[in-house]
């Protein structure tokens, strides 16, 4: 019997019960199937694929076709978790009509269950149109990487009173526009707690404190695959990158010294 898929209504129920929601990123079939098998609630195919796998300096260059490609790989490996496709830069900003078409591609071509897009008041109309077409939308406030040039870097958002009030208003507006949840990235924990308490949809924090309804990390960060990049908000659960390098060096050494392949590896 197939496992029951996590749905948007499940997430709202989890918030009501105080049950924490778990989300991690995946960009390929193998990692997605591992996460799903371990019981993760949500899998985000983030535009962070640009930094993590594609070698871009930031998320700006990531295209719709690249996102669809990685989303397809992920959905083929998932049975239970909800898969969310991250709408890349300029896939929804030009017009609401284009945004609806691109959001539809995520569902039709890649098989995801929802999309995520960044922004506050400026995207309310777009979100209403996407949701109105039957596509669930996750919002994203705080540090919004697609606006890195506009914001002038990757610093904490919502530290002053004016920013905090605007973010709270944006969160309420996103809920009214129809989002099923909101990512809160790199904002003060007290502000995240206030937003979480004042809206009815779940909040998913990343560098936003323990009081959010759920948490998300970039899987490659928490595994230690990037040895030189250690954001404060990401806990290292392993040092997989170092272990991989050890294996590579051991293989190279054994081949050079004619230790591999041994008799048991030969026909």
C-alpha positions in Angstrom: 0.0 0.0 0.0 1.4 3.4 -1.0 2.4 5.8 1.7 0.1 8.8 2.3 1.5 12.0 0.8 2.1 14.9 3.0 -0.5 17.6 2.1 -0.9 21.3 2.8 -3.8 20.5 5.2 -1.4 18.1 7.1 1.0 21.0 7.6 -1.7 23.3 9.0 -2.8 20.5 11.4 0.8 20.0 12.5 1.0 23.7 13.4 -2.2 23.5 15.4 -0.9 20.4 17.3 2.6 22.0 17.8 4.2 19.2 15.9 7.4 20.5 14.2 7.7 20.3 10.4 11.0 19.2 8.8 12.3 20.3 5.4 15.6 19.7 3.6 16.8 20.4 0.1 17.5 17.8 -2.6 18.5 18.2 -6.2 18.7 14.5 -7.4 17.0 11.2 -7.2 19.4 9.5 -4.7 19.3 12.2 -2.1 15.6 12.7 -2.4 14.9 9.0 -2.0 17.1 8.9 1.1 15.4 11.9 2.7 12.0 10.5 1.9 12.9 7.1 3.3 14.0 8.7 6.6 10.6 10.5 7.0 11.3 14.1 6.0 8.0 16.1 5.7 9.0 18.5 2.9 11.7 18.4 0.2 12.6 21.7 -1.4 14.2 21.6 -4.8 15.8 25.0 -4.2 17.3 27.4 -6.6 20.3 27.0 -4.3 21.1 24.3 -6.8 22.9 27.1 -8.6 25.4 27.5 -5.8 25.5 23.9 -4.6 25.7 21.9 -7.9 26.0 24.2 -10.9 28.9 26.3 -9.9 27.2 29.7 -10.0 28.2 32.5 -7.6 24.5 33.0 -6.5 21.0 31.9 -7.5 20.4 34.6 -10.1 21.6 32.6 -13.2 19.4 29.5 -12.5 16.9 28.9 -15.3 13.4 27.4 -15.4 14.7 24.5 -17.5 17.4 23.7 -15.0 14.9 23.8 -12.1 12.5 21.5 -14.0 15.4 19.1 -14.8 16.3 18.7 -11.1 12.7 18.6 -9.9 12.0 15.7 -12.2 14.9 13.8 -10.7 13.7 14.5 -7.2 10.1 13.6 -7.7 11.0 10.2 -9.2 12.6 9.3 -5.8 9.8 10.5 -3.5 6.7 8.7 -2.2 5.6 10.5 1.0 7.2 13.9 1.3 5.7 17.0 -0.3 8.1 18.2 -3.0 8.3 22.0 -3.6 9.9 23.6 -6.6 11.7 26.9 -6.1 10.7 29.4 -8.8 13.9 31.0 -10.1 14.7 34.6 -10.7 12.6 36.2 -13.4 10.2 33.3 -13.7 7.5 35.2 -11.8 8.5 38.9 -11.6 7.7 40.0 -15.2 4.0 39.4 -15.1 1.4 37.3 -13.1 0.4 35.5 -16.3 3.9 34.4 -16.9 4.2 33.3 -13.3 1.1 31.1 -13.6 2.5 29.5 -16.7 5.9 28.8 -15.1 4.3 27.5 -11.9 2.2 25.2 -14.0 5.3 23.8 -15.6 6.6 22.7 -12.2 3.5 20.6 -11.7 2.9 19.4 -15.3 6.5 18.7 -16.3 8.2 17.9 -13.0 5.5 16.4 -10.8 6.0 18.7 -7.8 3.1 19.4 -5.4 3.8 23.1 -4.8 6.1 26.0 -5.7 7.9 28.6 -3.6 8.6 32.2 -4.5 10.2 35.1 -2.7 8.8 38.5 -1.7 6.1 40.4 0.2 3.6 43.0 -1.0 5.0 43.0 -4.5 4.0 39.4 -5.1 0.6 39.3 -3.5 -1.3 39.6 -6.8 0.9 37.0 -8.4 0.4 34.5 -5.6 -3.4 35.0 -5.7 -3.4 34.1 -9.4 -1.1 31.1 -9.0 -3.2 29.8 -6.1 -6.4 30.6 -8.0 -5.2 28.3 -10.8 -5.0 25.4 -8.3 -1.2 25.5 -7.5 -0.2 25.6 -3.8 2.4 28.4 -3.0 5.0 28.6 -0.3 6.1 32.2 0.5 9.5 33.4 1.5 10.4 36.5 3.6 13.6 37.8 5.3 16.8 37.2 3.4 15.6 36.6 -0.1 18.6 35.4 -2.1 17.2 36.5 -5.5 17.2 40.1 -4.2 20.9 39.9 -3.1 21.9 42.8 -5.4 19.0 45.0 -4.3 19.5 44.2 -0.6 23.3 44.6 -0.8 24.4 41.3 0.6 23.3 38.4 2.8 22.9 40.1 6.2 20.2 39.6 8.8 16.8 41.1 7.9 14.2 42.7 10.1 16.6 44.0 12.8 15.1 47.5 12.9 11.5 48.4 13.9 10.5 49.5 10.4 11.8 46.4 8.7 10.2 44.2 11.4 6.8 45.9 11.0 6.9 45.5 7.2 7.8 41.8 7.5 4.9 41.2 9.9 2.5 43.0 7.5 4.0 41.0 4.5 3.5 37.8 6.4 -0.2 38.6 7.0 -0.6 39.6 3.4 1.0 36.4 2.1 -1.5 34.4 4.2 -4.4 36.5 2.8 -3.0 35.9 -0.7 -3.3 32.2 -0.1 0.1 30.7 0.7 0.1 27.4 2.7 3.3 28.3 4.5 6.1 30.9 4.7 9.9 30.4 4.9 11.5 32.9 7.3 15.2 33.3 6.5 17.9 34.9 8.6 15.7 37.1 10.8 15.7 37.8 14.6 14.3 34.9 16.6 11.9 37.2 18.5 10.4 38.5 15.2 10.1 35.0 13.8 8.2 34.0 17.0 5.9 37.0 16.7 5.1 36.2 13.0 4.5 32.5 13.8 2.1 33.4 16.6 0.1 35.9 14.5 -0.5 33.9 11.3 -2.5 30.7 10.7 -0.2 29.1 8.2 3.1 27.3 9.2 6.4 29.1 9.3 9.6 27.3 8.2 12.7 28.9 9.7 16.3 29.0 8.5 18.3 31.1 10.8 15.1 32.3 12.4 15.1 30.6 15.8 13.4 27.6 17.4 9.8 29.0 17.6 9.0 28.6 13.9 6.6 25.8 13.1 9.4 24.0 11.2 13.0 24.2 10.1 14.8 23.9 6.8 18.5 23.6 5.9 20.5 23.0 2.7 21.3 19.3 3.0 24.8 19.8 1.6 25.5 22.3 4.4 24.3 20.1 7.3 26.3 17.1 5.9 29.5 19.2 5.7 29.9 18.7 2.0 31.1 22.3 1.8 34.2 22.4 4.1 34.8 26.2 3.7 31.3 27.4 3.9 29.8 27.3 7.5 26.8 29.6 7.9 25.9 30.3 11.6 22.4 29.0 11.2 23.5 25.6 9.8 24.5 22.8 12.2 27.0 20.3 10.9 25.7 16.8 11.5 28.7 15.2 9.7 31.8 16.0 7.8 31.0 14.0 4.7 33.1 16.2 2.5 36.3 15.3 4.4 35.4 11.6 4.3 34.7 11.7 0.5 38.2 13.3 -0.1 39.8 10.6 2.1 38.1 7.9 -0.1 39.2 9.7 -3.4 42.8 9.9 -2.2 42.8 6.3 -1.1 41.5 5.1 -4.4 44.1 7.2 -6.3 46.9 5.8 -4.1 45.8 2.2 -4.5 45.5 2.4 -8.3 48.9 4.1 -8.6 50.4 1.4 -6.4 48.7 -1.4 -8.2 46.8 -2.4 -5.1 43.4 -2.0 -6.8 41.9 -3.9 -8.4 42.9 -6.9 -6.3 42.2 -10.5 -7.2 38.7 -10.4 -5.6 37.7 -7.5 -7.8 38.8 -9.2 -11.0 37.1 -11.8 -13.3 
